[in-house]
Amino acid sequence: MTDDEHQRVLAVKTVAAVFLPIACIAVMLRCYVRGWVVKGFGWDDGSMVLAMAFYIMFCASMIGGTLFGTGQLYDSESAEHRVIAMRYWWLCEIAYCFASIFCKISVCVFLMRITVKRHHIWTLYIVMILTVLAGLVFMFLMLLQCKPLSYFWTRLAFDPSIEGHCISINIVITMTYIYSVFAALCDFTVGILPIFLVRKLHMKREAKYAIVGILSMACIASSAVIIRFPFVKTFGDYEFLYSTYQIAIWSNIEAGLGITAGSLATLRPLLRKIMGSHSDPEYSSGFPRISGSRRVGASGQRPLPLGSLDGNGRNELRPDKLAVVVTDIQSQRDVGNSWPEPSSPSSSEERLTADKATMGKMEVGVHRTFEVTTTADTTSSTDDGEGSHRMAKEHI
């Protein structure tokens, strides 16, 4: 093995060995936060766990391939080792497709849980549909590009007795470019969307910047997709295992960054728990404050979705995240009477009292009830699965 081959093999091993534990730790922390801290493990978390499972398969196949020929010239390995290395490469392609699909689905579902406006929701649906369609087409192309299927790896034995054929490599290169474009567009869309989700919320500017930064971390993976573009053409090189090591590296980085960033976006409740910042006026359970307490239910562990109430003044609501405001006007003639105590920890009271000179005049009280209903499966806390209700009362 030459020095150049050794460097390529070492680069492939290092990337897989570095990003695998980082992504694994991020996903485990995500599962802890969502399952035990906020008690809201949902479909987005399950999708990320599946993405992590396929990413483990991806990294294991990459490291296994380097033991038999990935990053090396054909003359440096025996025919048997070349065949094994190509089989590992084939497994890498399948694992990469599934890891990317489930990772992007997880990020989209996560954003959908805190989204209000319908055009934002449909944007996320479109991103998910395009991700699934492009990923499945690319996966089946890689999976079935040779007939019989095993010819993909047995052809490197260079044995005339082994029969089979593969589609034109130009088709594979073209489809790889197309898939990369779709992946980059979806990542950038998911990364830009949080700006529109929080820009009209009643929050401090610094808090908005923090939320946008956290929610946009998943678009980091698009940088690896863009860097990979110049190396896609190496699919057509004769020395396939030697030439395509850059594709393997940047594909691994893309999947690893996406899984890590998508999981880090859910870890704010853990940081708050560690730092003991329970009195933060702007956040609770990783979501921005809208009004009053953001805790729902007796356990006080479930967050009020960021998108339950829109701050644009038009009261735009989602069917699965309803916020109903009911106002009752009551009167009390005796200003000396005591006012009723709030009915929940999330209640707040304000008193409009007449001037001292007008003592004895009628006092008007406004009884305002906020009822927030969440029917999403991932945030349901009632026994019948219909949703969780929150009442916040203001007495004026």
TORDRENVEX-330639 format. One line per field, with one value per residue (C-alpha): residue number from 1; residue in three letters; chain; x negated, y, z negated. Coordinates in steps of 0.001 Angstrom, whole numbers, plus 524288, in hexadecimal, padded with zeros to 5 digits. Each point is the difference from the previous one (the first is absolute). Layout:
N
k: (NUM;...)
r: (ala;...)
c: (A;...)
xx: (X;...)
yy: (Y;...)
zz: (Z;...)
This chain:
396
k: (1;2;3;4;5;6;7;8;9;10;11;12;13;14;15;16;17;18;19;20;21;22;23;24;25;26;27;28;29;30;31;32;33;34;35;36;37;38;39;40;41;42;43;44;45;46;47;48;49;50;51;52;53;54;55;56;57;58;59;60;61;62;63;64;65;66;67;68;69;70;71;72;73;74;75;76;77;78;79;80;81;82;83;84;85;86;87;88;89;90;91;92;93;94;95;96;97;98;99;100;101;102;103;104;105;106;107;108;109;110;111;112;113;114;115;116;117;118;119;120;121;122;123;124;125;126;127;128;129;130;131;132;133;134;135;136;137;138;139;140;141;142;143;144;145;146;147;148;149;150;151;152;153;154;155;156;157;158;159;160;161;162;163;164;165;166;167;168;169;170;171;172;173;174;175;176;177;178;179;180;181;182;183;184;185;186;187;188;189;190;191;192;193;194;195;196;197;198;199;200;201;202;203;204;205;206;207;208;209;210;211;212;213;214;215;216;217;218;219;220;221;222;223;224;225;226;227;228;229;230;231;232;233;234;235;236;237;238;239;240;241;242;243;244;245;246;247;248;249;250;251;252;253;254;255;256;257;258;259;260;261;262;263;264;265;266;267;268;269;270;271;272;273;274;275;276;277;278;279;280;281;282;283;284;285;286;287;288;289;290;291;292;293;294;295;296;297;298;299;300;301;302;303;304;305;306;307;308;309;310;311;312;313;314;315;316;317;318;319;320;321;322;323;324;325;326;327;328;329;330;331;332;333;334;335;336;337;338;339;340;341;342;343;344;345;346;347;348;349;350;351;352;353;354;355;356;357;358;359;360;361;362;363;364;365;366;367;368;369;370;371;372;373;374;375;376;377;378;379;380;381;382;383;384;385;386;387;388;389;390;391;392;393;394;395;396)
r: (met;thr;asp;asp;glu;his;gln;arg;val;leu;ala;val;lys;thr;val;ala;ala;val;phe;leu;pro;ile;ala;cys;ile;ala;val;met;leu;arg;cys;tyr;val;arg;gly;trp;val;val;lys;gly;phe;gly;trp;asp;asp;gly;ser;met;val;leu;ala;met;ala;phe;tyr;ile;met;phe;cys;ala;ser;met;ile;gly;gly;thr;leu;phe;gly;thr;gly;gln;leu;tyr;asp;ser;glu;ser;ala;glu;his;arg;val;ile;ala;met;arg;tyr;trp;trp;leu;cys;glu;ile;ala;tyr;cys;phe;ala;ser;ile;phe;cys;lys;ile;ser;val;cys;val;phe;leu;met;arg;ile;thr;val;lys;arg;his;his;ile;trp;thr;leu;tyr;ile;val;met;ile;leu;thr;val;leu;ala;gly;leu;val;phe;met;phe;leu;met;leu;leu;gln;cys;lys;pro;leu;ser;tyr;phe;trp;thr;arg;leu;ala;phe;asp;pro;ser;ile;glu;gly;his;cys;ile;ser;ile;asn;ile;val;ile;thr;met;thr;tyr;ile;tyr;ser;val;phe;ala;ala;leu;cys;asp;phe;thr;val;gly;ile;leu;pro;ile;phe;leu;val;arg;lys;leu;his;met;lys;arg;glu;ala;lys;tyr;ala;ile;val;gly;ile;leu;ser;met;ala;cys;ile;ala;ser;ser;ala;val;ile;ile;arg;phe;pro;phe;val;lys;thr;phe;gly;asp;tyr;glu;phe;leu;tyr;ser;thr;tyr;gln;ile;ala;ile;trp;ser;asn;ile;glu;ala;gly;leu;gly;ile;thr;ala;gly;ser;leu;ala;thr;leu;arg;pro;leu;leu;arg;lys;ile;met;gly;ser;his;ser;asp;pro;glu;tyr;ser;ser;gly;phe;pro;arg;ile;ser;gly;ser;arg;arg;val;gly;ala;ser;gly;gln;arg;pro;leu;pro;leu;gly;ser;leu;asp;gly;asn;gly;arg;asn;glu;leu;arg;pro;asp;lys;leu;ala;val;val;val;thr;asp;ile;gln;ser;gln;arg;asp;val;gly;asn;ser;trp;pro;glu;pro;ser;ser;pro;ser;ser;ser;glu;glu;arg;leu;thr;ala;asp;lys;ala;thr;met;gly;lys;met;glu;val;gly;val;his;arg;thr;phe;glu;val;thr;thr;thr;ala;asp;thr;thr;ser;ser;thr;asp;asp;gly;glu;gly;ser;his;arg;met;ala;lys;glu;his;ile)
c: (A;A;A;A;A;A;A;A;A;A;A;A;A;A;A;A;A;A;A;A;A;A;A;A;A;A;A;A;A;A;A;A;A;A;A;A;A;A;A;A;A;A;A;A;A;A;A;A;A;A;A;A;A;A;A;A;A;A;A;A;A;A;A;A;A;A;A;A;A;A;A;A;A;A;A;A;A;A;A;A;A;A;A;A;A;A;A;A;A;A;A;A;A;A;A;A;A;A;A;A;A;A;A;A;A;A;A;A;A;A;A;A;A;A;A;A;A;A;A;A;A;A;A;A;A;A;A;A;A;A;A;A;A;A;A;A;A;A;A;A;A;A;A;A;A;A;A;A;A;A;A;A;A;A;A;A;A;A;A;A;A;A;A;A;A;A;A;A;A;A;A;A;A;A;A;A;A;A;A;A;A;A;A;A;A;A;A;A;A;A;A;A;A;A;A;A;A;A;A;A;A;A;A;A;A;A;A;A;A;A;A;A;A;A;A;A;A;A;A;A;A;A;A;A;A;A;A;A;A;A;A;A;A;A;A;A;A;A;A;A;A;A;A;A;A;A;A;A;A;A;A;A;A;A;A;A;A;A;A;A;A;A;A;A;A;A;A;A;A;A;A;A;A;A;A;A;A;A;A;A;A;A;A;A;A;A;A;A;A;A;A;A;A;A;A;A;A;A;A;A;A;A;A;A;A;A;A;A;A;A;A;A;A;A;A;A;A;A;A;A;A;A;A;A;A;A;A;A;A;A;A;A;A;A;A;A;A;A;A;A;A;A;A;A;A;A;A;A;A;A;A;A;A;A;A;A;A;A;A;A;A;A;A;A;A;A;A;A;A;A;A;A;A;A;A;A;A;A;A;A;A;A;A;A;A;A;A;A;A;A;A;A;A;A;A;A)
xx: (80000;7FA8B;7FFEA;80B01;80864;7FCF5;80457;80CD1;802E3;7FCB1;808BF;80BB3;7FDF9;7FDF5;80C48;8086C;7F98C;80180;80DD2;80612;7FE29;80382;80CD3;802C4;7FE3A;80890;80AFF;7FF1F;800CA;80B9C;806EC;7FD59;80526;80C11;80311;7FCCB;7FDFD;80B96;80713;803B7;7F946;80614;7FF37;7F4DE;7F7FA;80341;7FBF8;7F30D;7FD8F;80231;7F6E0;7F5BC;8019C;7FD62;7F4D9;7F9A0;8016A;7FA1F;7F40F;7FDF8;8005C;7F670;7F635;801E4;7FD79;7F305;7FB5E;8018B;7FD3B;80778;7F6A2;7F644;7FC2C;80478;7F223;7FE3C;80A79;803E6;80C23;80708;7FD2B;80470;80CF7;801FF;7FC80;809FD;80A67;7FD48;80119;80D42;80494;7FB14;8088F;80C46;7FD22;7FCF7;80CFE;8081D;7F82F;801F0;80E84;80334;7F773;806E9;80D5D;7FC89;7FBFE;80C4D;80905;7F90F;80240;80DFC;8030D;7FCEC;8056C;80C78;801F9;80556;7F68D;7F4CC;80641;801C4;7F1FA;7FB88;808F9;7FA53;7F22E;80325;8067A;7F4BE;7F637;806B9;80226;7F238;7F9FF;8079F;7FD4B;7F188;7FFC1;806B3;7F700;7F42F;80638;80407;7F5E3;7FA50;80665;7FE95;7FF22;7F389;7F91A;7FDB6;7F53F;7FC62;7FBFA;7F393;7FB57;7FD52;80414;80531;8087E;80818;80AFD;8082F;801A4;8023A;806BC;7F7EB;7F7D6;80412;80DE2;7FAE4;7F80A;80B85;8093E;7F5FB;7FF58;80ED9;8012A;7F57A;80755;80C93;7F8C9;7F990;80CD3;80743;7F555;7FFDB;80EDE;80051;7F50B;80671;80DE5;7FD80;7FD69;80E27;80506;7FAFE;7FE9C;80D71;80016;7FFC4;7F249;7F35C;7F7AE;7F4F2;8097A;804BB;7F218;7FD64;80C1F;7FD3C;7F204;8041C;80AD1;7F7C0;7F4AD;8054A;7FCC7;7F181;80027;80267;7F207;7FAF7;80939;7FAA8;7F1D8;802C4;80471;7F282;7FD39;80C6B;7F979;7F655;80ABF;7FBB0;7F19C;7FA50;7F982;80D16;7FBBE;7F43D;806BB;80CE6;7FAC6;80391;80E35;7FFF7;7FA1A;80934;80C01;7FC7F;7FDD7;80D1C;80788;7F849;801A9;80E7B;80298;7F792;80579;80E01;7FE4A;7F900;80BC0;807DB;7F64C;80307;80866;7F43B;7F746;80A1A;800A0;7F140;7FE47;80BCA;80589;80E23;80383;7FCB7;80AD8;7FF42;7FEEF;8053F;7FDAF;7F8B1;80B5C;80272;80988;80CAB;8076D;800CB;7FAA2;7FC56;80219;80BA3;805E1;7FD35;7F2A2;7FBB5;7F729;806D8;7FC84;809AE;7FD31;7F935;80A7C;80C49;801F0;7FB5C;7FA69;804A0;80CC3;808AD;80185;7FBDF;8013D;7FD87;80AAD;7F755;7FB25;80C0B;80001;80D5E;801AB;80CA9;8029E;80A94;802F8;80426;802DC;7FE28;805DF;7F86C;7F1FF;7FC47;803C9;7F504;7FD34;7FFDF;7F31D;7FA77;80440;7F320;7F17A;8008E;80A3A;7FCA3;8079C;800A9;808FF;805C0;80472;806B1;7FA04;800B4;80938;809C2;800B1;80D05;80222;801C5;7F3A8;7FF89;7F86C;7FBF9;7FEF0;7F7D5;7FDC2;7F579;80230;7F538;802D9;7F592;80469;7F2F6;7FC40;7F2A1;80553;80C18;800D9;80E42;80439;808B0;7F578;8084B;7F6D1;7FBAF;80716;7FAA0;807BF;7FA31;808E8;7FE64;80854;7FFBA)
yy: (80000;80D33;80BF8;80606;7F3E1;7FFA8;80E25;7FD4C;7F426;8077B;80B67;7F719;7F90A;80CA3;80695;7F442;7FE2E;80E67;80304;7F328;80228;80E69;7FD17;7F48A;80856;80ACB;7F66F;7F992;80D4D;80348;7F387;80328;80DD3;7FC64;7F3B1;803CA;80EA9;8056F;7F2F4;80238;7F59B;800E7;7FBFA;8096E;7F986;7F262;80402;80516;7F32E;7F8B4;80978;7FD39;7F14C;800FE;8097B;7F5E2;7F652;80A2A;80261;7F194;7FD0B;80B02;7FB31;7F201;80402;80645;7F2E7;7F9CD;80A48;80CDC;80AF7;7F6B5;7FC5B;7F2FD;7FACD;801F7;7F61B;7F25C;7FD47;7FAC7;80C4A;808C2;7F8E0;8016A;80E78;80249;7F8DF;80911;80B9A;7FB0D;7FF1F;80DD2;80520;7F9B1;8045D;80DDC;8015D;7FB6F;80802;80C66;7FD86;7FD8D;80B45;809EE;7FA8F;8018F;80E2A;80337;7F990;80734;80D18;7FC50;7FE66;80E5C;805A7;80809;804F6;7F6AB;803B9;7FCE3;7F2F0;7FCD5;80404;7F5E2;7F5C7;802CC;7FEF6;7F2D8;7FAD9;80447;7FA5D;7F2D9;7FF3B;80457;7F73B;7F3F6;8020D;801B9;7F442;7F6E7;804D3;7FC6E;7F37F;7FAF0;805EF;7F2AA;7F344;7F6FE;8089C;7F93C;803C9;80D78;7FA42;7F36C;80754;80498;7F209;801F7;7F1FB;7FD98;7F504;8098D;80512;80C25;80DFE;80D76;80C34;80AFE;806AE;80D17;7FD62;7FD9E;80C92;807F2;7FAA3;802BA;80E32;800F1;7F9EC;80909;80BE8;7FB6C;7FD50;80D73;80706;7F8B1;802D7;80E7C;800B9;7F9A3;808FA;80CA4;7FCD8;8024A;80E54;80181;7F7D6;80904;80D6E;804B9;7F9AC;808F2;7FCCC;80701;80179;7F843;7F4F1;7FFC6;7FF1C;7F4AD;7F894;80218;7FB82;7F3B5;7FC44;802F2;7F742;7F4D5;80756;7FEA7;7F2FE;80713;8050C;7F213;7FD8A;80BDB;7FC40;7F250;804EB;80055;7F1E7;7F9C7;7FE32;7F674;7F5B3;7FE17;7FD94;7F28F;7FF88;80122;7FCC4;808F7;80BB0;800A5;8014B;80E8D;7FCAB;7F68A;80A2F;80B30;7F74C;7FB80;80DF9;80412;7F574;801BA;80EC5;7FF02;7F648;80759;80D78;7FB1B;7F9F5;80BA7;80872;7F8A7;800BB;80D4A;7FA20;7F7D4;80C05;806F1;7F464;7FF4E;80EA4;80110;80B37;7FD4F;80E48;80396;80970;7FCC7;7F154;7F38B;7F24C;80581;807FE;80EA5;805D8;80589;8041A;7FBA3;7F2D2;7F6AE;7F412;7F747;7F5F0;7FC3C;7FAC7;80D4E;7F984;801EF;80BFB;8091A;7FF40;80BB8;80179;7FEE7;80EAA;808B6;80D28;806F4;8043F;7F83B;7F44B;7F652;7F294;7F1FB;7F593;7F766;80B2D;807D3;80BFF;80545;80CDA;8023A;80CD7;801C9;80D56;7FFF5;80B14;80231;80BC2;7FE5B;8036D;7FAEA;7F22C;7F695;7FAD3;7F160;7F945;7FAE1;7F24B;7FB2D;802C9;80605;80A3A;80E57;80B18;80E55;809A0;80C23;807D4;80CCE;80C06;800CE;80B59;7F746;7F59C;7F91C;800AF;7F3BD;7F8B2;7F804;7F353;7F961;7F146;7FAFD;7F18E;7FA95;7F1ED;7F964;7F2BF;7F77A;7F3C2;7FBF3;7F246;80443;80A01;7F902;7FE13;7FBE1;7F1F4;7FFD0;80543;80B98;80A8A;80802;80C12;80BE8;80A84;80D15;80A09;80E76;8082D;80E56)
zz: (80000;80404;7F736;807F1;7FE5A;7F188;7FE76;8070C;7F7BB;7F3A2;80401;8023F;7F304;7F881;8050D;7FCA8;7F2AF;7FC55;8047C;7FB7C;7F13B;8011B;806E6;7F6F5;7F3C1;805A7;802F7;7F2A9;7F96A;8089D;7FBE0;7F1B2;8013C;807CB;7F86B;7F204;7FEBE;807C2;8011C;80E1B;80833;80D7C;80E2A;802AD;7F568;80502;80DBC;7FAE6;7F8E1;80CD9;806E2;7F5A5;801B7;80E94;7FD97;7F72F;80B2B;8092D;7F775;7FD4A;80E95;802D6;7F5F0;8048C;80E05;7FC81;7FAB7;80D5C;80A3B;7FEE1;80373;8064A;80DD2;8057D;800D2;7F16E;7FC59;803F9;8080B;7F3ED;7F83C;80B19;80097;7F156;80085;80ACD;7F826;7F4A1;80935;804A0;7F1CB;7FDBF;80AF2;7FA73;7F211;80479;80718;7F46A;7F639;8080D;8020E;7F1BB;7FB64;808AF;7FC5D;7F1A9;801A6;807D7;7F611;7F504;806BE;80352;7F18F;7FDAE;80C9B;80142;80DCB;809F4;80ADB;7F6C4;7FCE4;80E56;802A0;7F627;805FA;80D75;7FAA7;7F9E6;80C5E;808A4;7F662;7FFAE;80EAF;8039B;7F5A3;8040E;80E87;7FD45;7F6F2;809B3;80AB8;7F7CE;7FB70;80D58;80914;80316;80416;7F90E;7F40C;7FB43;80C95;7FA12;7F77E;806F8;80C44;7F932;7FF81;80E93;80245;80DDB;7FAE5;7F7D6;80879;7FE2B;80440;7F9F5;804D0;805A7;7F5AB;805EE;7FB43;7F24C;80062;80510;7F5B7;7F571;80447;8000B;7F298;7FAAD;8051B;7F985;7F349;7FFE1;80318;7F55B;7F612;8033E;7FF7E;7F2AB;7FB8E;80485;7FB90;7F156;80301;8044B;7F4A2;7F542;80634;7FB6C;7F2A4;7F42A;7FB7E;7FDA5;80C1A;7F9D3;7FCFF;80E11;804FD;7F6CD;80441;80E78;7FE19;7F8D9;80979;80C08;7FC1C;80837;80C88;7FCE7;80717;80CDC;7FFB2;80129;80B71;80731;7FD65;8052F;80D5E;806A8;7FC07;80568;80D3D;7F9E3;800AB;80E10;7FD0C;802AF;7F291;7F933;7F21C;800D8;80655;7F8A7;7F233;7FFDE;802EA;7F49D;7F6EA;8033C;80045;7F254;7FB7D;805C4;7F8D8;7F368;7FFB4;802FD;7F51F;7F62D;80312;80070;7F28C;7F9F9;8035A;7F5A3;7F4BA;7FA1A;7F511;7FBFC;7FF7F;7F7BF;7F6D1;7FEA1;7FE3B;7F711;80811;7FC69;7FF0B;80DF3;803FB;80E59;80134;7FA73;8050A;80BA4;80552;7FF80;7F673;80532;7F3D1;7F219;7FC54;80AB1;7F7A1;802C5;7F70C;7F220;80303;80505;809FC;80CF8;8081A;8064D;80EA4;805B5;80A43;7F7C3;80057;80AF9;7FCA6;80C3A;7F9FB;80929;7F6EE;80A4E;7FA18;803BA;7FF60;7F788;7F799;7FC4A;7F75E;7FC38;7F8FA;7F889;7F908;7F5AE;7FA3E;7F1CC;7F6A1;7F182;7F926;7F399;802FC;7F2A8;80395;801F4;80D64;802C5;7FFC6;80CE6;80341;80560;7FED7;80D8D;7FC1C;7FECA;7F9CC;802CB;7F938;805E1;7F44C;8004F;7FA6F;7F135;80169;806F4;7F54F;7FFB7;80EA5;807E3;803C9;80C70;800B8;80C7F;7FECE;80B45;80273;808DF;803D0;807BC;805BE;80619;806F9;805C8;7FBD1;7FBB9;7F657;7FB3A;7F17B;7FDF0;7FE18;80C02;80938;8043C;7FB05;7F477;7FB11;7F9A7;7F937;7FC84;7F9B3;7FEBA;7F6F5;8029A)
